[in-house]
Amino acid sequence: MTALQTLRSVSSQLSTTQNRISTGQRVSTASDNAAYWSIATSMRADNAALSAVSDSLGLSAATVDTEYTALTTVVGDSSSGLTKLQSLLVQAKTAGIDRTKIQADVTQIQQQMKATASAATFNGVNWLSTTATTPTTVNLVSSFSRVGGTPTTGSISLTVANYSLYTSTQGGILDKVSGAASVDTISISALTDSAADQTTLDGYIAQVTTAINSVAAAAADLGAVKNRISTNTDFVKSLMDSVDRGIGQLVDADMNQESTRLAALQVQQQLGVQALSIANNSSQSILSLFR
């Protein structure tokens, strides 16, 4: 009986050790350690939520980058965008210049800026050319945390009107009428060298300059949001790795220790079988005395 109980105990320990080696965990079920198993399960759920945040940040980064690229294109340089438009209007101030030919360039720039704003769409989202159904505020998921049993989701809130160049109600940066026209509808082909027309040109130049400042400010704001999303993405990935390490410290098995224990238990099991065999043989030897 003693030999049998010893063998049963060794076999049970051997089964536990083999399970730890096969799963790589010393706490794989609640029966192994209820407290650690519960903590690890909650932390795995948190990590799944953080993984969703990471995916959301990737989508947000792509959307913001699309809008940012379009805004910088609209601002342009010496050969395109608002910057070129401003230089053309200054050029139109020259006495005797053919403003009809300048207007041809102005029209092309206006059409290109509108096309750029319309094309700034990612996954059906466009903040530069909005409609009546476009939301006024956008919340980009940026973080997840849980204190006790209370989860908290953080977000980056953006006001779409700050980036809208064109709207369905003509209230955007480029289609909002100021004075006689909007940046989108400026026309100088009919202007002359008269003082009144020169004043009109000055107003157009001031209007475009204001638009450059507004679009540049919008691009700078999205640039800052891009940096924040990038920082949050790196932090979330590092946090997920940290949570994984924490879970490992709670439930992972020490494979060196478990492999050594496995070898020892296998030897003990073999010795236990031999001990049980010896005990059985002793009984048979005693019985033979009565034959």
WOLINHU-V178817 format. One line per field, one symbol per residue. ss: DSSP state (a for helix, b for strand, c for the rest). psi: psi as a letter, one per 30 degrees, with the letter a starting at -180 (. if undefined). Layout:
# WOLINHU-V178817
ss->???
psi->???
This chain:
# WOLINHU-V178817
ss->caaaaaaaaaaaaaaaaaaaaaacbccccccccaaaaaaaaaaaaaaaaaaaaaaaaaaaaaaaaaaaaaaaaaacbccbaaaaaaaaaaacccccccaaaaaaaaaaaaaaaaaaaaaccbccbcccbcccccccbbbbbbbbbbbccbbbbbbbbbbaaacccbcccccccccccbccbcaaacccccccccaaaaaaaaaaaaaaaaaaaaaaaaaaaaaaaaaaaaaaaaaaaaaaaaaaaaaaaaabccaaaaaaaaaaaaaaaaaaaaaaaaaaaaaaaaaaccc
psi->eeeeeeeeeeeeeeeeeeeeeefgkfjflffejeeeeeeeeeeeeeeeeeeeeeeeeeeeeeeeeeeeeeeeeeeaafglaeeeeeeeeeeffkkgljfeeeeeeeeeeeeeeeeeeefikkhgkjfejlaffkkfkkjjkflklkjbgjkkklljkkjefffkeklfghglefgkkjbfllefgkkgfflagleeeeeeeeeeeeeeeeeeeeeeeeeeeeeeeeeeeeeeeeeeeeeeeeeeeeeefefkkjeeeeeeeeeeeeeeeeeeeeeeeeeeeeeeeeeffg.
